[in-house]
């Protein structure tokens, strides 16, 4: 009889441990999905700010313009020179705008995958 009580307690502990592990995994995956969504939106915002500054004719030597241009150049995902129209403004809009859209799509897809994996 005493063994039955200890066996039930041991099984209950294993059950609680499994539930705790699933809850922790769910929480970690949910937080990771949120972090990825936030990061990809920030990356897209940097690209959009660069497009706005460039198209609006901001001083290219200004520190803020240089800061966003340098950041945006590192976030183009290799498509910074995909389109080469004659107009510089159109080139920036197409290439950096497309990169911003791709970052948003990446954020949505990866966060949905992580949320789907959460138990």
C-alpha positions as CSV (number, residue, x, y, z in Angstrom):
1,X,0.0,0.0,0.0
2,X,2.9,2.3,0.8
3,X,4.5,1.5,-2.5
4,X,1.2,2.4,-4.4
5,X,1.2,5.8,-2.7
6,X,4.9,6.4,-3.6
7,X,4.3,5.2,-7.2
8,X,1.4,7.5,-7.7
9,X,3.4,10.4,-6.3
10,X,6.3,9.5,-8.7
11,X,3.9,9.4,-11.6
12,X,2.3,12.6,-10.6
13,X,5.7,14.3,-10.4
14,X,6.6,13.0,-13.9
15,X,3.3,14.3,-15.2
16,X,3.8,17.7,-13.6
17,X,7.4,17.8,-14.9
18,X,6.1,17.1,-18.5
19,X,3.4,19.7,-18.2
20,X,6.0,22.2,-16.8
21,X,8.4,21.5,-19.7
22,X,5.6,21.9,-22.3
23,X,4.6,25.2,-20.7
24,X,8.2,26.4,-20.6
25,X,8.7,25.4,-24.3
26,X,5.5,27.2,-25.3
27,X,6.6,30.3,-23.4
28,X,10.1,30.3,-25.0
29,X,8.7,29.8,-28.5
30,X,6.1,32.5,-28.0
31,X,8.7,35.0,-26.7
32,X,11.1,34.0,-29.6
33,X,8.3,34.6,-32.1
34,X,7.6,38.0,-30.6
35,X,11.3,39.0,-30.6
36,X,11.6,38.0,-34.3
37,X,8.4,40.0,-35.2
38,X,9.8,43.1,-33.4
39,X,13.3,42.8,-35.0
40,X,11.9,42.3,-38.5
41,X,9.6,45.3,-38.1
42,X,12.5,47.4,-36.9
43,X,14.6,46.3,-39.9
44,X,11.8,47.2,-42.3
45,X,11.4,50.5,-40.6
46,X,15.1,51.3,-41.0
47,X,14.8,50.6,-44.7
48,X,11.7,52.7,-45.1
49,X,13.3,55.6,-43.2
50,X,16.2,55.4,-45.6
51,X,13.9,55.4,-48.6
52,X,12.0,58.5,-47.2
53,X,15.2,60.4,-46.5
54,X,16.7,59.6,-49.9
55,X,13.6,60.3,-51.9
56,X,12.8,63.5,-50.0
57,X,16.3,64.8,-50.8
58,X,17.8,64.8,-47.3
59,X,21.4,66.1,-47.1
60,X,23.5,62.9,-47.9
61,X,26.3,64.2,-45.7
62,X,24.1,64.6,-42.6
63,X,24.9,62.2,-39.8
64,X,21.3,60.9,-39.5
65,X,21.1,60.3,-43.3
66,X,24.5,58.5,-43.2
67,X,23.4,56.4,-40.2
68,X,20.2,55.1,-41.9
69,X,22.0,54.7,-45.2
70,X,24.7,52.5,-43.6
71,X,22.2,50.5,-41.6
72,X,19.9,50.0,-44.6
73,X,22.8,48.9,-46.8
74,X,23.4,46.0,-44.4
75,X,19.7,45.0,-44.3
76,X,19.0,44.7,-48.1
77,X,19.3,40.9,-48.1
78,X,21.3,41.0,-51.3
79,X,18.5,42.8,-53.3
80,X,20.0,46.3,-52.9
81,X,20.8,46.3,-56.6
82,X,18.2,44.1,-58.0
83,X,16.5,46.8,-60.0
84,X,18.6,49.4,-61.9
85,X,16.2,52.0,-63.4
86,X,17.6,55.3,-64.7
87,X,16.0,57.3,-61.8
88,X,18.0,57.1,-58.5
89,X,14.9,57.7,-56.5
90,X,13.0,54.9,-58.2
91,X,16.0,52.6,-57.7
92,X,16.0,53.3,-54.0
93,X,12.2,52.8,-53.7
94,X,12.2,49.5,-55.5
95,X,15.3,47.9,-54.0
96,X,15.0,49.1,-50.4
97,X,11.2,48.9,-50.4
98,X,11.3,45.4,-51.6
99,X,13.8,44.5,-48.9
100,X,11.5,46.0,-46.3
101,X,8.6,43.9,-47.6
102,X,10.8,40.8,-47.5
103,X,11.7,41.5,-43.9
104,X,8.0,41.8,-42.9
105,X,7.2,38.5,-44.7
106,X,10.2,36.8,-43.0
107,X,8.9,38.0,-39.6
108,X,5.4,36.8,-40.2
109,X,6.4,33.4,-41.5
110,X,9.0,32.6,-38.9
111,X,6.8,33.8,-36.0
112,X,3.9,31.8,-37.3
113,X,6.1,28.7,-37.6
114,X,7.4,29.2,-34.0
115,X,3.9,29.6,-32.7
116,X,2.8,26.5,-34.5
117,X,5.6,24.5,-33.0
118,X,4.6,25.6,-29.5
119,X,3.0,22.6,-27.7
